[in-house]
């Protein structure tokens, strides 16, 4: 699995916008991956977040 500091700067989760920037994907692609069950999103206090572990897992898929 990729090293955390390469993507997260110490964060445990990212907004959809930040996840898009780090992965180089569009918002619609992030939502599509989530709908297909390929990317887990979490809701906290009305915000939708992508856990850092999910970003790393997605990048590590072969």
Secondary structure, DSSP 4 states (H G I P E B T S, - for coil): ---GGGT-TT-SEEEHHHHHHHHT--HHHHHHHHHTTSS-EEEETTEEEEEHHHHHHHHH--
